[in-house]
Amino acid sequence: ESFPPLRNEAAVRVLRGRMKGIQGHCNSCYMDAALFSLFSCTSVLDSMLFMPFPLCDRNVQGILRDEIVNPLRRTGFVRASSVMHLREQLTDKGQCSSFTNAEKDPEEFLNLIMQQILGIEPLLKLQSGGQEQDCYCYQIFLDKQEDLVVPNVQQLVERSFLSSDLKLVEIPSCFIIQMPRFGKEYKMFSKIIPSLELDITDLLLDSPRECCLCGDVATLECL
């Protein structure tokens, strides 16, 4: 039996309280947070759980669906042993032997499971300096921003795209964004406010936009 993502009051009722979420164990926090974000309250990536992709490993797909996503949506809790089962499979299938004990970057985990194990097409098409690149998620990179004390996601994405001279080639079906990470000793931002909606108008390549002065279709962009 498969369970739909949690919404509204049901999400609060099922996910709030003690012994809720995905249980951490042995540096699994990067994977726990990524899996919770991708599946607890949205169905955008449910194709990962069911679709027979060209390279799809049905064993890993089954573990992801039956031992992690369905328990999370049904009871709001996933045991560490279930995540370890997935990590052991990723270690066997991947090129790295430390998925069961070391902390990884979420992007490394997403690339492995989406590209090499399930064979999903890249979710994002980006252009920088006239060159296109495909990827599965976007990590925000920023220099220190003195005027941003408690930023929201919209501000961080826009400034990161601007500083890296990036544009979205097309509207993505799913836009996975990784927040800035700076280890244990230093955090650029103590808090980041989630943007419940993301306006990507200014991030799209060759998208018609309104002139901020006269209201007509803009012909020039001032960075």
C-alpha positions as a Markdown table, in Angstrom:
| # | Residue | x | y | z |
|---|---|---|---|---|
| 1 | Glu | 0.0 | 0.0 | 0.0 |
| 2 | Ser | 1.3 | 3.5 | -0.9 |
| 3 | Phe | 0.5 | 6.6 | 1.1 |
| 4 | Pro | 0.0 | 10.2 | -0.3 |
| 5 | Pro | 2.2 | 13.1 | 1.0 |
| 6 | Leu | 1.0 | 14.8 | 4.1 |
| 7 | Arg | -0.8 | 18.1 | 3.7 |
| 8 | Asn | -2.1 | 20.9 | 6.0 |
| 9 | Glu | -3.6 | 19.7 | 9.3 |
| 10 | Ala | -2.6 | 16.1 | 8.6 |
| 11 | Ala | 1.0 | 17.1 | 8.2 |
| 12 | Val | 1.0 | 18.9 | 11.6 |
| 13 | Arg | -0.8 | 16.0 | 13.3 |
| 14 | Val | 1.4 | 13.3 | 12.0 |
| 15 | Leu | 4.8 | 15.0 | 12.0 |
| 16 | Arg | 4.8 | 17.1 | 15.2 |
| 17 | Gly | 6.0 | 15.7 | 18.5 |
| 18 | Arg | 8.6 | 13.3 | 20.0 |
| 19 | Met | 9.9 | 10.4 | 17.9 |
| 20 | Lys | 8.9 | 12.0 | 14.6 |
| 21 | Gly | 10.8 | 12.5 | 11.4 |
| 22 | Ile | 13.7 | 10.4 | 10.3 |
| 23 | Gln | 15.9 | 9.0 | 13.0 |
| 24 | Gly | 19.5 | 10.0 | 12.8 |
| 25 | His | 22.4 | 7.6 | 13.1 |
| 26 | Cys | 26.1 | 7.6 | 12.3 |
| 27 | Asn | 26.3 | 10.9 | 10.3 |
| 28 | Ser | 23.1 | 10.3 | 8.4 |
| 29 | Cys | 21.7 | 13.9 | 8.9 |
| 30 | Tyr | 22.4 | 15.0 | 5.3 |
| 31 | Met | 20.4 | 12.1 | 3.9 |
| 32 | Asp | 17.6 | 12.3 | 6.5 |
| 33 | Ala | 17.1 | 16.0 | 5.8 |
| 34 | Ala | 17.1 | 15.4 | 2.0 |
| 35 | Leu | 14.7 | 12.5 | 2.1 |
| 36 | Phe | 12.3 | 14.3 | 4.5 |
| 37 | Ser | 12.3 | 17.4 | 2.2 |
| 38 | Leu | 11.8 | 15.4 | -1.0 |
| 39 | Phe | 8.9 | 13.2 | 0.2 |
| 40 | Ser | 7.2 | 14.1 | 3.4 |
| 41 | Cys | 4.8 | 16.7 | 2.1 |
| 42 | Thr | 5.1 | 16.7 | -1.7 |
| 43 | Ser | 4.5 | 14.2 | -4.5 |
| 44 | Val | 6.7 | 16.0 | -7.1 |
| 45 | Leu | 9.3 | 13.3 | -7.1 |
| 46 | Asp | 7.0 | 10.2 | -6.4 |
| 47 | Ser | 8.1 | 8.9 | -9.8 |
| 48 | Met | 11.3 | 7.9 | -8.1 |
| 49 | Leu | 9.2 | 5.4 | -6.1 |
| 50 | Phe | 7.3 | 3.8 | -8.9 |
| 51 | Met | 8.6 | 4.5 | -12.4 |
| 52 | Pro | 10.7 | 1.8 | -14.2 |
| 53 | Phe | 13.4 | 4.1 | -15.3 |
| 54 | Pro | 16.0 | 2.8 | -17.9 |
| 55 | Leu | 18.7 | 2.2 | -15.3 |
| 56 | Cys | 16.4 | 1.6 | -12.4 |
| 57 | Asp | 17.5 | -0.6 | -9.5 |
| 58 | Arg | 14.2 | -2.0 | -8.3 |
| 59 | Asn | 15.7 | -3.1 | -5.0 |
| 60 | Val | 16.8 | 0.4 | -4.0 |
| 61 | Gln | 13.5 | 1.8 | -5.3 |
| 62 | Gly | 11.6 | -0.7 | -3.1 |
| 63 | Ile | 13.6 | 0.2 | 0.0 |
| 64 | Leu | 13.1 | 3.9 | -0.6 |
| 65 | Arg | 9.3 | 3.5 | -1.1 |
| 66 | Asp | 8.5 | 0.8 | 1.4 |
| 67 | Glu | 10.9 | 1.3 | 4.3 |
| 68 | Ile | 11.3 | 5.1 | 4.2 |
| 69 | Val | 8.6 | 7.1 | 2.4 |
| 70 | Asn | 5.5 | 5.1 | 3.2 |
| 71 | Pro | 6.4 | 4.9 | 7.0 |
| 72 | Leu | 7.2 | 8.6 | 7.0 |
| 73 | Arg | 3.8 | 9.5 | 5.5 |
| 74 | Arg | 1.9 | 6.9 | 7.5 |
| 75 | Thr | 3.2 | 7.4 | 11.0 |
| 76 | Gly | 5.6 | 10.3 | 10.7 |
| 77 | Phe | 8.6 | 8.3 | 11.8 |
| 78 | Val | 11.4 | 6.3 | 10.1 |
| 79 | Arg | 13.8 | 4.2 | 12.0 |
| 80 | Ala | 17.6 | 4.6 | 11.5 |
| 81 | Ser | 17.8 | 1.0 | 10.5 |
| 82 | Ser | 15.7 | 1.6 | 7.4 |
| 83 | Val | 18.0 | 4.5 | 6.3 |
| 84 | Met | 21.0 | 2.3 | 7.0 |
| 85 | His | 19.6 | -0.4 | 4.7 |
| 86 | Leu | 19.4 | 2.3 | 2.0 |
| 87 | Arg | 22.9 | 3.5 | 2.8 |
| 88 | Glu | 24.3 | -0.1 | 2.5 |
| 89 | Gln | 22.7 | -0.4 | -0.9 |
| 90 | Leu | 24.1 | 2.9 | -2.0 |
| 91 | Thr | 27.6 | 1.8 | -0.9 |
| 92 | Asp | 27.3 | -1.4 | -2.9 |
| 93 | Lys | 26.0 | 0.4 | -6.0 |
| 94 | Gly | 28.2 | 3.6 | -5.8 |
| 95 | Gln | 31.8 | 4.3 | -6.2 |
| 96 | Cys | 32.3 | 5.3 | -2.6 |
| 97 | Ser | 32.6 | 2.9 | 0.3 |
| 98 | Ser | 31.8 | 5.4 | 3.1 |
| 99 | Phe | 28.1 | 6.0 | 2.6 |
| 100 | Thr | 27.3 | 4.0 | 5.7 |
| 101 | Asn | 29.5 | 6.0 | 8.2 |
| 102 | Ala | 30.6 | 9.3 | 6.8 |
| 103 | Glu | 28.8 | 12.6 | 6.3 |
| 104 | Lys | 28.3 | 13.5 | 2.6 |
| 105 | Asp | 27.1 | 16.5 | 0.7 |
| 106 | Pro | 23.4 | 16.1 | -0.2 |
| 107 | Glu | 24.2 | 16.8 | -3.8 |
| 108 | Glu | 26.5 | 13.7 | -3.9 |
| 109 | Phe | 23.7 | 11.6 | -2.5 |
| 110 | Leu | 21.1 | 13.0 | -5.0 |
| 111 | Asn | 23.4 | 12.5 | -8.0 |
| 112 | Leu | 24.1 | 8.9 | -7.0 |
| 113 | Ile | 20.5 | 7.8 | -6.4 |
| 114 | Met | 18.9 | 9.8 | -9.2 |
| 115 | Gln | 21.4 | 9.4 | -12.0 |
| 116 | Gln | 23.4 | 6.2 | -11.4 |
| 117 | Ile | 20.8 | 4.1 | -9.5 |
| 118 | Leu | 17.4 | 5.2 | -10.9 |
| 119 | Gly | 18.4 | 6.8 | -14.2 |
| 120 | Ile | 16.3 | 9.9 | -13.9 |
| 121 | Glu | 16.8 | 12.7 | -16.4 |
| 122 | Pro | 18.4 | 15.9 | -14.9 |
| 123 | Leu | 15.8 | 18.2 | -13.3 |
| 124 | Leu | 17.5 | 21.5 | -14.0 |
| 125 | Lys | 19.0 | 23.1 | -17.1 |
| 126 | Leu | 21.2 | 26.1 | -16.3 |
| 127 | Gln | 23.2 | 28.5 | -18.5 |
| 128 | Ser | 26.3 | 30.4 | -17.6 |
| 129 | Gly | 28.5 | 32.3 | -20.0 |
| 130 | Gly | 26.7 | 30.8 | -23.0 |
| 131 | Gln | 27.3 | 27.2 | -21.7 |
| 132 | Glu | 24.5 | 24.9 | -20.7 |
| 133 | Gln | 24.7 | 22.4 | -17.9 |
| 134 | Asp | 22.3 | 19.8 | -16.5 |
| 135 | Cys | 22.0 | 19.0 | -12.8 |
| 136 | Tyr | 19.7 | 17.5 | -10.2 |
| 137 | Cys | 19.8 | 20.3 | -7.6 |
| 138 | Tyr | 21.2 | 23.8 | -7.1 |
| 139 | Gln | 23.4 | 24.7 | -4.2 |
| 140 | Ile | 23.4 | 28.4 | -3.2 |
| 141 | Phe | 26.8 | 30.0 | -3.2 |
| 142 | Leu | 27.2 | 33.5 | -1.8 |
| 143 | Asp | 29.9 | 35.9 | -0.5 |
| 144 | Lys | 29.1 | 37.5 | 2.9 |
| 145 | Gln | 26.0 | 39.7 | 2.5 |
| 146 | Glu | 26.1 | 42.5 | 5.1 |
| 147 | Asp | 22.6 | 43.7 | 4.3 |
| 148 | Leu | 21.1 | 40.2 | 4.8 |
| 149 | Val | 20.7 | 39.3 | 8.4 |
| 150 | Val | 17.7 | 36.9 | 8.3 |
| 151 | Pro | 17.1 | 36.3 | 4.5 |
| 152 | Asn | 14.4 | 34.3 | 2.8 |
| 153 | Val | 15.0 | 31.7 | 0.2 |
| 154 | Gln | 13.8 | 34.0 | -2.6 |
| 155 | Gln | 16.5 | 36.5 | -1.8 |
| 156 | Leu | 19.3 | 33.9 | -1.6 |
| 157 | Val | 18.4 | 32.2 | -4.9 |
| 158 | Glu | 18.2 | 35.5 | -6.8 |
| 159 | Arg | 21.5 | 36.8 | -5.4 |
| 160 | Ser | 23.3 | 33.5 | -5.9 |
| 161 | Phe | 22.1 | 33.3 | -9.6 |
| 162 | Leu | 23.2 | 37.0 | -10.1 |
| 163 | Ser | 26.7 | 36.5 | -8.5 |
| 164 | Ser | 27.3 | 33.3 | -10.6 |
| 165 | Asp | 25.9 | 34.8 | -13.8 |
| 166 | Leu | 23.3 | 31.9 | -14.1 |
| 167 | Lys | 20.0 | 31.6 | -15.8 |
| 168 | Leu | 17.4 | 28.8 | -16.0 |
| 169 | Val | 17.1 | 27.6 | -19.6 |
| 170 | Glu | 13.5 | 26.4 | -18.9 |
| 171 | Ile | 11.0 | 26.2 | -16.1 |
| 172 | Pro | 12.0 | 23.1 | -14.0 |
| 173 | Ser | 9.5 | 20.4 | -13.1 |
| 174 | Cys | 11.2 | 20.3 | -9.7 |
| 175 | Phe | 13.6 | 22.9 | -8.2 |
| 176 | Ile | 15.7 | 21.4 | -5.4 |
| 177 | Ile | 17.7 | 24.1 | -3.6 |
| 178 | Gln | 20.4 | 23.4 | -1.1 |
| 179 | Met | 21.0 | 26.2 | 1.4 |
| 180 | Pro | 24.4 | 27.6 | 2.2 |
| 181 | Arg | 26.5 | 25.4 | 4.4 |
| 182 | Phe | 29.6 | 26.5 | 6.4 |
| 183 | Gly | 30.4 | 23.7 | 8.8 |
| 184 | Lys | 30.2 | 23.7 | 12.6 |
| 185 | Glu | 32.3 | 26.7 | 13.4 |
| 186 | Tyr | 30.8 | 29.4 | 11.2 |
| 187 | Lys | 27.3 | 30.0 | 9.8 |
| 188 | Met | 26.7 | 32.8 | 7.3 |
| 189 | Phe | 23.1 | 33.1 | 8.4 |
| 190 | Ser | 21.7 | 32.0 | 11.8 |
| 191 | Lys | 18.3 | 31.6 | 10.3 |
| 192 | Ile | 16.8 | 31.4 | 6.8 |
| 193 | Ile | 13.0 | 32.1 | 6.3 |
| 194 | Pro | 11.4 | 29.6 | 3.9 |
| 195 | Ser | 9.7 | 31.2 | 0.9 |
| 196 | Leu | 6.4 | 29.3 | 0.5 |
| 197 | Glu | 6.4 | 30.5 | -3.2 |
| 198 | Leu | 9.4 | 31.1 | -5.4 |
| 199 | Asp | 9.2 | 33.6 | -8.2 |
| 200 | Ile | 11.7 | 32.6 | -10.9 |
| 201 | Thr | 10.6 | 35.2 | -13.5 |
| 202 | Asp | 14.0 | 37.0 | -13.3 |
| 203 | Leu | 15.9 | 33.8 | -13.3 |
| 204 | Leu | 14.6 | 32.5 | -16.6 |
| 205 | Leu | 16.6 | 32.9 | -19.8 |
| 206 | Asp | 15.0 | 35.2 | -22.4 |
| 207 | Ser | 11.8 | 35.5 | -20.4 |
| 208 | Pro | 9.7 | 38.6 | -21.3 |
| 209 | Arg | 9.6 | 40.9 | -18.3 |
| 210 | Glu | 8.1 | 44.2 | -17.4 |
| 211 | Cys | 10.1 | 47.4 | -17.3 |
| 212 | Cys | 10.2 | 48.7 | -13.8 |
| 213 | Leu | 9.9 | 52.3 | -15.0 |
| 214 | Cys | 7.3 | 52.4 | -17.7 |
| 215 | Gly | 5.5 | 49.0 | -17.4 |
| 216 | Asp | 6.1 | 48.0 | -21.1 |
| 217 | Val | 8.0 | 44.8 | -22.1 |
| 218 | Ala | 11.6 | 45.4 | -21.0 |
| 219 | Thr | 14.4 | 45.4 | -23.6 |
| 220 | Leu | 17.4 | 45.8 | -21.3 |
| 221 | Glu | 18.4 | 44.2 | -18.0 |
| 222 | Cys | 20.3 | 46.1 | -15.3 |
| 223 | Leu | 22.1 | 43.6 | -13.2 |
